[in-house]
Amino acid sequence: MLDFFNQVRDDLGVVEREIKSVVQSRDPLLTQTSMHLLDAGGKRLRPAFALLAGKLYDYSLDKLLPLAVALELIHMASLVHDDVVDDSLTRRGTPTVKANWGNKISMHTGDYLFAKSLVLISNYENPVISKVLAETSVKMCEGEIHQISTAYSASQNWRDYFYRIERKTALLIAASCQLGAVAAGAPESEARRLYRFGHQIGMAFQITDDILDMVAEQQKLGKPIGGDLRQGILTMPVIYSLERSSQRERLKELVEIKEKTDEQVREAIDIIKASGGIDYSFEAARRYIDKAKNNLSYLPDKPIKQVFYQIADFIGIRRF
């Protein structure tokens, strides 16, 4: 677990145990597939953000527990579905549900986890919580469809990219920050500030993820390097290089090859590095992080607020 989560470490342990309890099913196969995904690990960023946001206000784990669990279940459901769409056989160095049980079981497992999140959210009387999560879930689906429909097209532009990563990553992190505060009784204006913080951190997180897909060590990344290129997903370093590189025509050819060899993936990454695409993307992530930090000055001056600054700094330097 990341060090800056120390102040909610014990409560995250409760969240973890509650997730294990919630995913239990009368059908042993559903329990097995759900537990397989859970046991593969993860940072539990979304529940942690919700708990930390709640700590700024009238914190009670009882109030926040159903929300924290629901957020992670929504995230887990999206991962199972993503692995089917992306034909991914490993995640975090572990075989995916798809690899072990196939597409049909994977899709129903994802549906099951999402449905479980709905049951948990129904416990809240505040309509903001269900409304935000419903809208976020719709937009996440739109982002995935957009990613599929534009795959292997070198004509993808900046608008396509930002639309996709907002829906893929930023919106659920934003909702986690906002709704953790809402559940703990935060004023609406401050909950909105936390939403903006989460949105900007989420954008920076995904941009950094896209960079690491090309430059991280495969063992630390937990999946093959260049996965996005193999799947025809154009990330920020690629789009920048398609505009600026002297080898843009060759890069376009490589992007549009549907069955890339390892050598072709390495060639594309070399072109992107040489064009400055990696450096440009790190700088873009840093700008989002700076914007995120600016929102924190509007929040209550409690010691826990420093953790949000630490999270922002970590995202800027993370290499896994």
Phi, psi and omega in degrees: 000142182292143189300323184287358173268007183305323185288348174235018185303310182296319180291327175294328174297320176295318178301316180299316179294323180292322177300315180300323179289316184295325185279355177297136182229157174293339176270115185298332180291318177298319177298316182296315182291320179295317180291328177299315179294318181295318182289343178291348175094196185143162184278344184055040182299317188291313173299322180296317178299318180296316180294317180296320178296320178297328180296341178284349187228220183273081190285135172209123181298325179301321180291323190266342187300310180301321179295312182300318179292316180299319180300316181290325178294320176298316179297315180299318180299319180294326179294317180298316179294318179302318183295329175289311182299318184274356183057042183273131181260344177225150173214127184056034177078007183241144176304138179285168174300320178302315182297322185272327188235353177091175187292316185298312180295322179298312182298319180289328176296314177300316179298319180298314180296319179296317179298322177298324179295324179296321178299317181294316182294334180295347179287343184268134177278333182291115184292342180300321184296310180292324181295312181296316181291325177295313180296321179296317181296320177298314183292327176299319178295319179299321179296320180294318179297319179298319180297318180294316186288339181256004184301141177066016178257118179284359179271001177302141183240185182298321180299317177302315184296309184292324175302315185290312185287332175299313183284327182289323190226310193294321187294322180287325175293318177300315179297323179299314180294314182296311189284333172299320177291316180301314181296336180261013173085025181291149171299148184303319183297323180283326175297324177293323176298320179291326174299313181296318176304310182297322179297313182290322175295320179296320177296315179297321180298315182288322176300316178296320176302317181294326176291312183297333177301340181252335189239348183285162172286135185302323181296319179287323182290329179082010178201164183299143176293146178077022182300321180296317178299319180298327183268003179075020179269121180270116180258177185305313180301326181288313182298317177302315184290327176295334177273326194248336188289143174291345178253029186300326181293319177293320178297320177301317178300315182295318180302321188274358174283124185279329178245085184277141171279165177301322180296320179292323176296315179297320179298316179298316180296321178298319178297317182296317178297316183294332183278350183091010182298325180290312180298318179300318183290321175300320179293322178296318177298320180297322179295320176297320180296318178298318178297319180300314181299325181300330179290336185291336181294343181269359185261162181305142181277078176245152181307327182298337182299330179298333179296324179294323175295319180296320178298315180300316180295321180298317181298328179290336184244358188295150181230020177208000000 
